[in-house]
Amino acid sequence: MARRSRAKSAQSSPVDADKDRRDRILDVAIRLAEEGGFENVRQRDVAQQAGVALGTLYKSFRGKEDLLSAALERETEVLEKRLDRRPPSGSTALARVTEFFDALTRTMCKKPNYARAIIKAMASGEPEVASNIVAYQSHIYRMLVSAMRGPDHPEPEGEPTADELAVALLLQQVWFAALVGWSAKLHGVPRIIEQVSVAMRLLLAGLAVERRLEARG
């Protein structure tokens, strides 16, 4: 048994080892955040509990904001893969987008202390957070555009239009603002989803009016 374990370990590639180490680190960061919030995510504790040297941790993550935003990006990637297998099934763009934000919000808020730590990290303005947020937003853009288009769109994988990108950006901003309100305990999760759904309905109505005006010339 020991020889087999050593053989299996020897066959692991450096890339696999790096991914396993990164996953351990992010798993610990998520757990610490959920146990005690943003301030509970300390680099030394993360390194110790993930079984890595503190210097190794600092090479990949400069601070808790970096750790938490990287965890968010990973969780969003997991959600994207899940929705690729089971996309929103609503019959309209509004229904599908509402279903998407329902899944996104409930996935995030099922760990409330972690979610609040994420919000604080994203709003920190720390330079090292930027690349993680860009990667996270790319996942959100793809999922939103897919939800807006639906299964019958002639180009489901085509490049998003300017209108689609604008709607995706505005919805993300409304969603984040609603999350901040939830974080401050001003409202619950259903209110977050309701606010995004209302924003989507108004944006669709505005686009419809704009297209009618353009058609009239």
VOKOL-27782 format. One line per field, with one value per residue: residue number from 1; residue in one letter; x, y, z of N, C-alpha, C in turn. Coordinates in pm, 1 decimal. Each point is the difference from the previous one (the first is absolute). Example, Ala and Ser with C-alpha at 12.3 -4.5 7.8 and 13.67 -1.06 7.14 Angstrom:
2
pos	(1 / 2)
code	(A / S)
nx	(1319.0 / -35.0)
ny	(-569.0 / 105.0)
nz	(780.0 / -72.0)
cax	(-89.0 / 82.0)
cay	(119.0 / 119.0)
caz	(0.0 / 6.0)
cx	(90.0 / -77.0)
cy	(120.0 / 109.0)
cz	(0.0 / 73.0)
// end
This chain:
217
pos	(1 / 2 / 3 / 4 / 5 / 6 / 7 / 8 / 9 / 10 / 11 / 12 / 13 / 14 / 15 / 16 / 17 / 18 / 19 / 20 / 21 / 22 / 23 / 24 / 25 / 26 / 27 / 28 / 29 / 30 / 31 / 32 / 33 / 34 / 35 / 36 / 37 / 38 / 39 / 40 / 41 / 42 / 43 / 44 / 45 / 46 / 47 / 48 / 49 / 50 / 51 / 52 / 53 / 54 / 55 / 56 / 57 / 58 / 59 / 60 / 61 / 62 / 63 / 64 / 65 / 66 / 67 / 68 / 69 / 70 / 71 / 72 / 73 / 74 / 75 / 76 / 77 / 78 / 79 / 80 / 81 / 82 / 83 / 84 / 85 / 86 / 87 / 88 / 89 / 90 / 91 / 92 / 93 / 94 / 95 / 96 / 97 / 98 / 99 / 100 / 101 / 102 / 103 / 104 / 105 / 106 / 107 / 108 / 109 / 110 / 111 / 112 / 113 / 114 / 115 / 116 / 117 / 118 / 119 / 120 / 121 / 122 / 123 / 124 / 125 / 126 / 127 / 128 / 129 / 130 / 131 / 132 / 133 / 134 / 135 / 136 / 137 / 138 / 139 / 140 / 141 / 142 / 143 / 144 / 145 / 146 / 147 / 148 / 149 / 150 / 151 / 152 / 153 / 154 / 155 / 156 / 157 / 158 / 159 / 160 / 161 / 162 / 163 / 164 / 165 / 166 / 167 / 168 / 169 / 170 / 171 / 172 / 173 / 174 / 175 / 176 / 177 / 178 / 179 / 180 / 181 / 182 / 183 / 184 / 185 / 186 / 187 / 188 / 189 / 190 / 191 / 192 / 193 / 194 / 195 / 196 / 197 / 198 / 199 / 200 / 201 / 202 / 203 / 204 / 205 / 206 / 207 / 208 / 209 / 210 / 211 / 212 / 213 / 214 / 215 / 216 / 217)
code	(M / A / R / R / S / R / A / K / S / A / Q / S / S / P / V / D / A / D / K / D / R / R / D / R / I / L / D / V / A / I / R / L / A / E / E / G / G / F / E / N / V / R / Q / R / D / V / A / Q / Q / A / G / V / A / L / G / T / L / Y / K / S / F / R / G / K / E / D / L / L / S / A / A / L / E / R / E / T / E / V / L / E / K / R / L / D / R / R / P / P / S / G / S / T / A / L / A / R / V / T / E / F / F / D / A / L / T / R / T / M / C / K / K / P / N / Y / A / R / A / I / I / K / A / M / A / S / G / E / P / E / V / A / S / N / I / V / A / Y / Q / S / H / I / Y / R / M / L / V / S / A / M / R / G / P / D / H / P / E / P / E / G / E / P / T / A / D / E / L / A / V / A / L / L / L / Q / Q / V / W / F / A / A / L / V / G / W / S / A / K / L / H / G / V / P / R / I / I / E / Q / V / S / V / A / M / R / L / L / L / A / G / L / A / V / E / R / R / L / E / A / R / G)
nx	(83.0 / 105.2 / 44.0 / -129.1 / -10.8 / 123.4 / -40.7 / -117.3 / 64.0 / 83.2 / -119.8 / -25.7 / -58.9 / 100.3 / -65.4 / -16.2 / 127.4 / 27.3 / -81.7 / 50.9 / 121.6 / -26.8 / -54.7 / 103.2 / 80.9 / -65.4 / 3.1 / 123.6 / 29.7 / -71.1 / 57.4 / 118.6 / -29.8 / -46.6 / 110.8 / 71.0 / -36.8 / 2.2 / -12.0 / -77.1 / 8.0 / 86.5 / 95.5 / 46.5 / -125.6 / -19.8 / 121.1 / -12.3 / -126.3 / 56.1 / 91.9 / 10.5 / 118.5 / 18.0 / 130.0 / -34.1 / -72.5 / 98.5 / 63.7 / -108.3 / -3.1 / -15.8 / -128.3 / -78.3 / 12.3 / 127.4 / 15.3 / -75.2 / 59.1 / 113.5 / -43.7 / -40.6 / 114.0 / 58.8 / -72.2 / 25.9 / 124.3 / -9.2 / -57.9 / 93.9 / 85.5 / -54.2 / 1.2 / 121.7 / -0.3 / -41.5 / -9.4 / -14.9 / -117.1 / 3.0 / -124.0 / 38.5 / 58.9 / -110.6 / -73.2 / 74.4 / 4.7 / -128.8 / -17.4 / 75.4 / -54.6 / -109.5 / 50.1 / 43.1 / -111.1 / -79.3 / 75.6 / 1.2 / -129.0 / 16.6 / 111.9 / -85.4 / 74.7 / 13.2 / -130.6 / -18.7 / 82.7 / -66.2 / -114.8 / 49.7 / 40.2 / -114.1 / -49.0 / 103.4 / -4.5 / 33.0 / 119.9 / 39.4 / -108.3 / 55.0 / 107.6 / -21.1 / -23.8 / 102.5 / 68.4 / -37.6 / 22.8 / 109.2 / 5.4 / -21.7 / 83.5 / 80.7 / -17.8 / 16.6 / 97.9 / 47.7 / -24.5 / 53.3 / 92.7 / 19.7 / -65.6 / -91.3 / 97.5 / 2.0 / 53.4 / -29.5 / 102.2 / -76.2 / 77.0 / 2.5 / -121.2 / 6.4 / -123.5 / 37.0 / 113.7 / -71.2 / -92.8 / 94.8 / 64.9 / -110.0 / -31.0 / 127.1 / -6.7 / -118.1 / 45.9 / 114.4 / -67.8 / -77.7 / 111.7 / 44.6 / -119.9 / 9.9 / 125.4 / -62.1 / -61.4 / 0.3 / 32.8 / -86.0 / 31.4 / -128.6 / 30.0 / 113.1 / -60.5 / -89.6 / 98.2 / 72.5 / -105.7 / -27.0 / 128.7 / -1.9 / -115.1 / 50.9 / 112.0 / -71.4 / -79.9 / 107.8 / 56.3 / -117.4 / -10.0 / 126.5 / -25.9 / -114.0 / 65.6 / 96.7 / -99.4 / -50.7 / 128.7)
ny	(-121.4 / 0.9 / -114.5 / -43.7 / 42.6 / -52.2 / -110.3 / 4.6 / 27.0 / -98.3 / -56.6 / 64.7 / 78.2 / 82.9 / -1.5 / -133.1 / -7.8 / 89.7 / -67.4 / -117.1 / 57.1 / 54.4 / -115.8 / -60.0 / 88.5 / -6.0 / -132.2 / 13.5 / 84.0 / -80.2 / -105.9 / 60.8 / 40.7 / -121.7 / -42.4 / 97.5 / -6.7 / 117.2 / 49.9 / -105.2 / 59.0 / -66.4 / 63.0 / 29.2 / 27.1 / 69.8 / 52.9 / 20.9 / 40.7 / 67.6 / 4.1 / 133.4 / 27.9 / 88.2 / -18.7 / -128.3 / 20.1 / 76.1 / -104.1 / -59.4 / 33.7 / 125.5 / -33.4 / 24.5 / 124.9 / -24.0 / -54.8 / 93.1 / 94.7 / -66.2 / -11.8 / 126.8 / 30.5 / -77.9 / 53.6 / 114.1 / -42.9 / -46.3 / 115.6 / 59.7 / -88.6 / 29.1 / 129.6 / -33.7 / -79.4 / 95.7 / 54.8 / 130.3 / -41.7 / 124.2 / 34.6 / 94.4 / 103.9 / 68.1 / -104.6 / -13.0 / 131.1 / 7.5 / -108.9 / 61.3 / 119.8 / -72.0 / -74.0 / 109.6 / 64.9 / -103.7 / -21.6 / 131.0 / 23.0 / -123.1 / 69.3 / 50.9 / -55.2 / -109.8 / 5.6 / 32.2 / -100.0 / -72.3 / 48.2 / -16.7 / -121.4 / -20.0 / 56.1 / -78.8 / -20.3 / -111.7 / 41.0 / -85.4 / 67.6 / 96.2 / -77.5 / -25.1 / 129.3 / 28.5 / -100.3 / 44.8 / 125.2 / -57.2 / -72.7 / 109.3 / 69.5 / -106.8 / -16.8 / 129.6 / 9.7 / -113.5 / 52.7 / 115.0 / -71.7 / -87.6 / -116.7 / 90.6 / 61.5 / 70.7 / 82.2 / -114.8 / -30.0 / 79.1 / 92.2 / 44.8 / 48.9 / 123.7 / -24.4 / -120.5 / 53.4 / 98.8 / -85.2 / -83.0 / 107.0 / 54.7 / -121.5 / -16.5 / 124.8 / -23.6 / -117.0 / 59.1 / 103.4 / -91.2 / -60.4 / 121.2 / 25.4 / -118.4 / 31.7 / 116.3 / -112.5 / 69.2 / -113.9 / -92.0 / -126.3 / -27.0 / 98.0 / -65.2 / -116.7 / 50.5 / 61.7 / -110.7 / -71.4 / 91.6 / 3.1 / -132.1 / 1.3 / 94.4 / -70.4 / -111.0 / 64.8 / 51.3 / -121.0 / -47.6 / 99.8 / -16.6 / -129.7 / 25.9 / 85.1 / -89.8 / -86.9 / 99.4 / -9.2)
nz	(0.0 / 86.0 / -64.7 / 2.7 / 127.7 / 23.6 / -65.0 / 62.5 / 115.0 / -34.6 / -32.0 / 112.7 / -88.5 / -28.6 / -116.5 / 8.5 / 33.9 / -94.7 / -82.0 / 40.2 / -4.9 / -117.3 / -35.6 / 57.7 / -55.2 / -115.0 / 13.1 / 45.8 / -98.3 / -80.6 / 55.1 / 0.5 / -125.4 / -26.3 / 58.7 / -57.6 / -128.4 / -57.8 / 121.9 / -12.8 / -118.6 / 75.8 / -68.4 / 120.5 / 37.6 / -110.6 / 5.9 / 129.9 / -16.5 / -100.6 / 97.9 / -11.0 / -49.9 / 97.3 / -25.4 / -4.9 / 108.6 / 50.6 / -54.4 / 48.1 / 129.3 / -38.0 / 9.2 / 104.6 / -47.6 / -25.8 / 119.0 / 55.1 / -71.3 / 27.8 / 124.2 / -8.7 / -60.6 / 88.9 / 99.4 / -62.1 / -13.9 / 123.2 / 35.4 / -72.9 / 49.1 / 118.4 / -31.1 / -39.8 / 108.7 / 84.1 / -122.1 / 27.0 / 46.8 / 45.1 / -30.4 / 85.8 / -61.4 / 32.7 / -35.2 / -109.7 / -19.7 / 30.9 / -74.4 / -91.4 / 22.8 / -9.0 / -100.5 / -63.5 / 32.6 / -23.1 / -107.2 / -20.2 / 17.4 / -48.6 / -27.2 / 88.3 / 95.2 / -72.2 / -27.6 / 125.5 / 27.8 / -91.0 / 45.1 / 121.5 / -38.3 / -64.1 / 110.3 / 26.6 / -131.0 / 66.9 / -47.2 / 96.0 / 39.1 / -73.1 / -8.5 / 128.7 / 18.8 / -79.5 / 58.3 / 118.8 / -40.2 / -49.7 / 112.4 / 72.6 / -76.9 / -3.0 / 131.4 / 17.9 / -87.1 / 51.1 / 120.8 / -41.4 / -60.0 / 92.3 / 7.9 / -36.1 / 63.7 / -114.5 / 90.2 / 61.4 / -81.0 / -74.8 / -53.6 / 124.7 / -16.6 / -49.6 / -46.7 / -39.5 / -41.6 / -55.6 / -42.2 / -41.1 / -44.2 / -50.1 / -44.0 / -36.1 / -47.3 / -55.5 / -47.0 / -30.6 / -49.7 / -56.6 / -37.7 / -28.6 / -53.7 / -63.3 / -34.5 / -22.4 / -40.9 / -115.9 / -59.2 / -40.9 / -19.1 / 29.2 / 85.2 / 19.1 / -5.3 / 84.1 / 64.3 / -13.8 / 35.8 / 91.2 / 32.8 / -7.4 / 65.7 / 76.9 / 9.8 / 10.2 / 85.6 / 57.7 / -7.8 / 40.5 / 86.5 / 38.1 / -7.1 / 64.2 / 77.8 / 12.9 / 15.9 / 73.1 / 34.9)
cax	(-83.0 / 87.3 / 70.2 / -94.6 / -20.5 / 117.7 / 1.1 / -102.2 / 52.9 / 108.1 / -57.7 / -68.2 / 77.3 / 14.6 / -122.1 / -99.2 / 42.2 / -26.7 / -145.0 / -42.3 / 42.5 / -83.9 / -133.9 / 5.2 / 10.3 / -128.3 / -98.0 / 23.8 / -41.6 / -146.3 / -44.6 / 30.8 / -90.2 / -133.9 / 4.4 / 18.4 / -5.9 / 115.9 / 117.7 / 46.3 / 83.8 / 137.0 / 90.7 / 74.1 / -92.6 / -31.0 / 117.5 / 16.0 / -107.4 / 6.9 / 121.2 / 100.1 / 84.2 / -55.5 / 61.5 / -65.9 / -131.5 / 15.5 / 36.3 / -122.9 / -106.0 / 64.9 / -76.6 / -128.0 / -86.6 / 40.1 / -48.6 / -145.3 / -45.3 / 36.5 / -99.2 / -122.0 / 18.0 / -6.9 / -137.8 / -79.3 / 34.8 / -73.3 / -140.0 / -11.9 / -0.1 / -128.7 / -105.4 / 19.2 / -69.6 / -142.7 / -18.4 / -132.0 / -98.5 / -114.2 / -40.4 / 34.3 / 129.4 / -19.8 / -12.8 / 128.5 / 94.9 / -42.9 / 39.2 / 145.7 / 38.3 / -46.7 / 102.1 / 123.9 / -15.9 / -17.2 / 128.6 / 90.8 / -50.3 / -20.5 / 103.8 / -16.6 / 121.1 / 91.2 / -50.8 / 28.0 / 144.9 / 23.6 / -44.3 / 100.4 / 121.9 / -22.7 / -11.4 / 119.1 / 84.1 / 138.5 / 40.5 / 11.5 / -133.5 / -53.3 / 3.7 / -101.5 / -131.4 / -14.6 / -29.0 / -135.5 / -95.9 / -5.4 / -94.1 / -134.6 / -40.6 / -34.8 / -123.5 / -111.0 / -30.2 / -62.7 / -136.0 / -79.4 / -24.0 / -83.9 / 39.4 / -40.2 / 73.2 / 75.4 / 143.9 / 11.0 / 138.9 / 59.1 / 46.4 / -110.9 / -19.7 / 21.7 / -115.0 / 10.5 / 105.5 / -47.5 / -98.5 / 72.9 / 72.7 / -93.9 / -61.0 / 99.8 / 9.9 / -121.1 / 11.0 / 97.5 / -58.9 / -100.9 / 75.8 / 48.5 / -115.9 / -20.0 / 110.7 / -31.0 / -122.6 / -113.0 / -100.8 / 39.1 / 41.0 / -102.2 / 1.3 / 111.1 / -43.7 / -107.6 / 56.9 / 64.3 / -105.7 / -61.1 / 96.4 / 0.7 / -125.0 / 8.1 / 99.5 / -59.8 / -100.1 / 72.0 / 58.4 / -109.2 / -37.7 / 108.9 / -1.8 / -115.0 / 34.4 / 97.7 / -68.5 / -76.6 / 97.9)
cay	(121.4 / 117.1 / 13.5 / 52.0 / 142.7 / 74.6 / -2.5 / 95.0 / 133.8 / 26.9 / 23.1 / 130.1 / 102.7 / 124.5 / 79.9 / -56.9 / 31.2 / 142.9 / 16.9 / -56.1 / 91.0 / 119.7 / -35.2 / -12.1 / 135.3 / 69.0 / -67.4 / 47.2 / 140.7 / 1.5 / -50.1 / 100.2 / 113.6 / -37.2 / -15.0 / 123.8 / 120.5 / 52.2 / 14.8 / -132.4 / -57.9 / 46.8 / -74.7 / -102.2 / -109.6 / -69.3 / -79.9 / -110.6 / -98.2 / -58.4 / -80.5 / 59.5 / 101.5 / 134.5 / 61.9 / -56.5 / 63.3 / 138.9 / 5.1 / -8.3 / 86.1 / 108.0 / 38.2 / -70.0 / 42.4 / -82.5 / -135.4 / -9.4 / 23.6 / -120.1 / -101.3 / 34.7 / -32.6 / -145.7 / -43.0 / 41.7 / -93.8 / -123.7 / 26.5 / 5.4 / -138.1 / -60.9 / 55.7 / -53.6 / -128.9 / 24.0 / 144.9 / 51.2 / -59.9 / 88.6 / 15.9 / 135.3 / 48.7 / 47.3 / -116.3 / -70.5 / 83.1 / -5.6 / -131.7 / 1.0 / 76.5 / -75.9 / -102.1 / 67.1 / 62.5 / -101.9 / -68.6 / 85.2 / 39.3 / -113.7 / 19.6 / 145.2 / 70.1 / -4.1 / 93.0 / 137.4 / 19.0 / 17.0 / 134.8 / 93.7 / -15.9 / 55.3 / 146.1 / 52.3 / 79.2 / -48.0 / -29.3 / -142.3 / -56.9 / 34.9 / -109.6 / -97.5 / 55.3 / -6.6 / -139.6 / -25.9 / 68.1 / -70.8 / -111.2 / 55.4 / 45.1 / -114.7 / -60.7 / 92.2 / 5.7 / -127.4 / 2.4 / 93.9 / -54.7 / -118.8 / -114.4 / 11.8 / 109.2 / -51.8 / -3.2 / -9.6 / 16.8 / 113.1 / 114.9 / 82.4 / 130.4 / 114.5 / 6.5 / -109.8 / 33.5 / 111.3 / -54.9 / -84.5 / 87.5 / 70.0 / -95.9 / -31.4 / 111.7 / -2.1 / -116.5 / 26.0 / 98.8 / -70.9 / -83.3 / 87.5 / 21.3 / -124.9 / -11.0 / 92.1 / -52.6 / 85.6 / -85.3 / -138.9 / -50.3 / 19.4 / 140.1 / 13.3 / -56.7 / 86.4 / 124.5 / -29.1 / -30.6 / 128.7 / 68.6 / -67.9 / 32.1 / 137.9 / 5.9 / -61.0 / 93.3 / 111.1 / -46.4 / -17.8 / 134.6 / 49.8 / -69.2 / 49.4 / 132.9 / -19.1 / -57.6 / 106.3 / 82.0)
caz	(0.0 / 6.3 / -128.1 / -98.3 / 28.2 / -46.4 / -146.4 / -45.0 / 25.7 / -94.5 / -131.3 / -1.6 / -68.7 / 76.9 / -16.0 / 91.6 / 137.0 / 21.8 / 11.0 / 128.0 / 106.2 / -10.0 / 46.6 / 145.7 / 54.9 / -15.7 / 87.3 / 137.0 / 6.1 / 2.7 / 130.5 / 102.1 / -20.2 / 46.2 / 146.6 / 76.1 / -80.9 / -72.2 / 86.7 / 42.6 / -106.0 / 20.3 / -86.5 / 76.0 / 31.1 / -125.4 / -37.0 / 94.4 / -13.0 / -134.1 / -6.9 / -88.7 / 63.2 / -12.2 / -117.6 / -118.2 / -8.7 / -41.8 / -141.9 / -79.9 / 52.5 / 73.7 / 117.6 / 13.4 / -110.8 / -113.5 / 28.8 / -6.2 / -137.1 / -75.8 / 35.9 / -72.3 / -141.8 / -12.4 / 22.9 / -115.1 / -107.2 / 30.0 / -33.3 / -145.4 / -49.5 / 36.9 / -84.2 / -135.1 / -4.1 / 23.1 / -14.7 / 38.0 / -90.9 / -23.0 / -140.1 / -43.8 / 49.1 / 138.4 / 88.4 / 8.6 / 74.5 / 139.7 / 49.4 / 14.3 / 118.7 / 115.2 / 26.5 / 39.0 / 131.0 / 103.9 / 13.1 / 75.4 / 131.9 / 90.5 / 102.5 / 14.4 / 45.4 / -114.5 / -101.4 / 44.9 / -13.5 / -144.2 / -36.7 / 53.0 / -80.0 / -133.8 / 8.6 / 67.8 / -89.3 / -0.3 / -138.9 / -29.7 / -16.0 / -131.7 / -97.3 / 39.2 / -31.5 / -146.0 / -32.9 / 50.8 / -86.4 / -127.7 / 19.4 / 12.5 / -133.0 / -84.0 / 48.7 / -22.7 / -143.1 / -31.6 / 53.9 / -79.6 / -133.5 / 7.6 / -82.7 / -140.8 / -65.7 / -114.8 / 28.7 / 146.2 / 43.6 / -71.6 / 78.7 / 49.7 / -62.3 / 89.7 / 90.3 / 96.6 / 96.2 / 82.4 / 93.2 / 95.6 / 92.0 / 87.8 / 91.1 / 101.7 / 92.5 / 82.3 / 88.2 / 105.8 / 90.5 / 79.4 / 93.2 / 107.4 / 87.8 / 75.2 / 94.8 / 110.6 / 60.1 / -34.9 / -62.7 / -13.7 / -131.6 / -104.4 / -45.3 / -95.9 / -127.8 / -49.5 / -53.0 / -128.0 / -95.7 / -39.0 / -86.6 / -129.7 / -69.3 / -47.5 / -107.6 / -119.6 / -51.3 / -61.6 / -126.1 / -96.3 / -46.9 / -82.6 / -128.3 / -77.2 / -50.6 / -107.3 / -115.4 / -64.5 / -70.0)
cx	(85.7 / 71.8 / -92.5 / -22.9 / 117.5 / 4.5 / -100.1 / 47.0 / 107.2 / -54.6 / -69.8 / 89.3 / 14.6 / -125.1 / -108.4 / 33.3 / -28.8 / -149.7 / -51.8 / 35.5 / -87.1 / -141.0 / -4.0 / 0.6 / -135.0 / -108.4 / 14.8 / -47.0 / -151.6 / -51.4 / 24.6 / -92.0 / -139.1 / -3.6 / 4.7 / 1.6 / 134.9 / 125.4 / 57.6 / 90.7 / 139.5 / 96.4 / 71.0 / -89.3 / -33.2 / 115.0 / 12.8 / -104.9 / -4.1 / 124.8 / 102.7 / 81.9 / -61.0 / 57.4 / -61.0 / -135.9 / 11.2 / 39.2 / -122.4 / -106.6 / 61.2 / -73.9 / -132.0 / -97.7 / 27.3 / -52.2 / -150.1 / -52.6 / 36.7 / -98.2 / -131.0 / 10.8 / -9.9 / -143.2 / -89.4 / 27.9 / -73.3 / -147.4 / -20.7 / -4.6 / -131.2 / -111.9 / 18.0 / -74.6 / -150.8 / -26.6 / -138.3 / -105.0 / -119.8 / -28.3 / 30.8 / 136.7 / -11.7 / -5.9 / 134.2 / 102.4 / -36.0 / 40.7 / 151.0 / 41.7 / -50.6 / 104.9 / 128.9 / -8.1 / -8.9 / 127.7 / 94.4 / -47.2 / -29.1 / 110.4 / 5.0 / 124.1 / 104.9 / -44.4 / 30.0 / 149.9 / 37.4 / -35.0 / 101.8 / 128.2 / -15.5 / -3.6 / 125.9 / 84.2 / 145.6 / 40.7 / 1.5 / -134.9 / -47.8 / -4.1 / -103.3 / -140.0 / -24.5 / -35.9 / -141.6 / -104.9 / -11.4 / -94.5 / -143.7 / -51.3 / -45.7 / -132.1 / -121.5 / -39.6 / -68.8 / -144.3 / -89.1 / -38.2 / -91.7 / 38.6 / -30.0 / 71.7 / 82.6 / 150.7 / 23.1 / 140.8 / 67.8 / 42.5 / -118.5 / -7.7 / 26.6 / -115.2 / 6.9 / 104.8 / -45.1 / -100.1 / 69.4 / 73.9 / -94.7 / -65.2 / 97.7 / 9.2 / -122.2 / 8.1 / 96.8 / -53.3 / -105.6 / 67.0 / 52.2 / -113.3 / -31.4 / 107.5 / -22.3 / -129.4 / -118.9 / -112.9 / 55.5 / 37.8 / -108.4 / -2.0 / 113.1 / -46.2 / -109.6 / 56.4 / 67.0 / -105.2 / -69.2 / 93.0 / 2.6 / -126.2 / 3.8 / 100.4 / -55.0 / -103.5 / 67.0 / 61.0 / -107.4 / -44.1 / 106.7 / -1.9 / -117.8 / 29.9 / 99.9 / -66.6 / -79.5 / 93.8 / 6.4)
cy	(125.4 / 20.4 / 57.3 / 148.9 / 82.7 / 4.9 / 99.1 / 143.4 / 36.7 / 31.1 / 135.3 / 104.6 / 123.0 / 87.8 / -50.1 / 34.6 / 146.0 / 24.3 / -53.5 / 93.4 / 125.7 / -28.6 / -13.6 / 137.2 / 71.1 / -63.7 / 47.2 / 144.8 / 11.4 / -42.7 / 102.6 / 121.0 / -31.5 / -14.4 / 134.1 / 127.9 / 42.4 / 1.4 / -133.9 / -67.4 / 60.9 / -90.1 / -113.3 / -120.2 / -80.5 / -92.4 / -122.7 / -108.1 / -64.5 / -84.9 / 52.4 / 102.5 / 138.0 / 71.6 / -49.0 / 64.3 / 141.5 / 12.2 / 1.0 / 99.9 / 106.0 / 39.1 / -73.0 / 40.2 / -83.4 / -142.9 / -12.3 / 24.2 / -117.0 / -112.7 / 25.6 / -37.8 / -150.9 / -49.5 / 34.9 / -89.5 / -132.4 / 16.1 / 1.9 / -140.8 / -69.3 / 49.9 / -38.6 / -132.1 / 17.2 / 150.2 / 43.9 / -38.2 / 89.3 / 21.8 / 138.8 / 39.0 / 46.0 / -117.3 / -70.7 / 79.1 / 0.3 / -133.1 / -7.4 / 73.4 / -66.0 / -105.1 / 62.3 / 53.6 / -104.3 / -81.3 / 80.9 / 18.9 / -117.6 / -5.4 / 150.3 / 75.0 / 5.6 / 99.9 / 144.8 / 30.6 / 23.7 / 141.9 / 103.1 / -7.0 / 64.8 / 152.0 / 65.5 / 92.1 / -41.6 / -42.9 / -148.4 / -67.1 / 12.0 / -118.5 / -107.2 / 49.2 / -3.0 / -142.3 / -37.1 / 62.0 / -67.5 / -119.2 / 51.4 / 46.3 / -117.1 / -62.9 / 88.6 / 5.9 / -129.3 / -3.8 / 93.0 / -60.1 / -121.4 / -106.6 / 15.2 / 111.9 / -55.1 / -7.2 / -8.1 / 23.6 / 119.6 / 112.3 / 83.4 / 134.2 / 109.8 / 11.2 / -108.5 / 29.3 / 111.7 / -49.5 / -84.5 / 84.1 / 67.0 / -94.9 / -41.3 / 110.6 / 7.1 / -113.9 / 27.1 / 101.3 / -64.7 / -91.7 / 81.7 / 28.8 / -122.8 / -15.5 / 88.5 / -36.9 / 93.3 / -78.3 / -141.6 / -37.4 / 20.2 / 142.2 / 24.5 / -44.3 / 86.1 / 127.2 / -23.2 / -28.8 / 126.7 / 76.3 / -61.6 / 33.2 / 141.4 / 14.3 / -59.6 / 92.5 / 118.2 / -38.0 / -16.8 / 133.8 / 55.2 / -64.6 / 43.2 / 136.6 / -10.1 / -53.5 / 106.0 / 95.9 / 141.0)
cz	(0.0 / -131.0 / -106.6 / 19.7 / -47.6 / -152.0 / -55.8 / 17.4 / -101.7 / -137.6 / -10.6 / -64.6 / 88.8 / -7.9 / 94.9 / 144.8 / 33.6 / 18.3 / 132.6 / 115.2 / -0.4 / 51.5 / 151.7 / 65.8 / -6.0 / 85.5 / 143.9 / 14.6 / 8.5 / 137.5 / 110.0 / -11.5 / 52.0 / 152.2 / 72.3 / -80.6 / -56.2 / 86.7 / 44.3 / -103.0 / 10.7 / -75.5 / 74.2 / 31.1 / -125.8 / -38.3 / 89.2 / -22.9 / -138.1 / -18.9 / -98.3 / 77.5 / -22.0 / -121.8 / -129.0 / -21.6 / -54.0 / -147.4 / -89.9 / 42.3 / 91.0 / 127.2 / 3.5 / -110.0 / -124.4 / 16.5 / -23.2 / -141.4 / -90.5 / 29.5 / -72.9 / -146.5 / -21.7 / 16.7 / -119.0 / -120.2 / 19.1 / -36.6 / -150.8 / -59.6 / 31.6 / -88.5 / -146.4 / -15.3 / 14.5 / -6.9 / 48.8 / -104.0 / -28.6 / -147.9 / -55.6 / 56.4 / 144.7 / 97.4 / 16.7 / 80.1 / 148.6 / 62.8 / 21.5 / 126.8 / 127.9 / 38.8 / 50.8 / 142.2 / 110.7 / 20.4 / 88.0 / 144.0 / 92.1 / 105.7 / 28.6 / 46.6 / -110.4 / -106.0 / 39.6 / -7.9 / -145.7 / -42.9 / 46.5 / -81.1 / -137.5 / 0.6 / 55.6 / -86.8 / -2.0 / -140.3 / -33.3 / -21.6 / -144.9 / -95.8 / 34.3 / -34.2 / -150.6 / -43.5 / 43.9 / -91.9 / -135.7 / 7.6 / 2.9 / -136.6 / -85.5 / 43.4 / -26.3 / -147.2 / -44.3 / 48.6 / -80.9 / -134.9 / 2.2 / -101.1 / -148.9 / -74.5 / -116.0 / 21.5 / 151.3 / 52.3 / -66.6 / 92.7 / 47.9 / -71.8 / 103.1 / 99.7 / 107.0 / 106.2 / 93.9 / 104.8 / 107.0 / 102.9 / 98.6 / 100.5 / 109.9 / 104.2 / 92.4 / 101.7 / 115.7 / 100.0 / 90.1 / 101.8 / 118.0 / 98.7 / 83.4 / 107.7 / 121.7 / 71.4 / -20.4 / -65.0 / -13.4 / -141.8 / -106.0 / -56.4 / -99.4 / -138.1 / -61.8 / -63.0 / -136.1 / -106.5 / -48.8 / -94.4 / -138.6 / -79.3 / -58.0 / -114.4 / -129.2 / -62.3 / -69.5 / -133.4 / -106.6 / -57.5 / -94.0 / -138.6 / -86.1 / -59.9 / -114.1 / -126.2 / -75.9 / -76.6 / 49.1)
// end
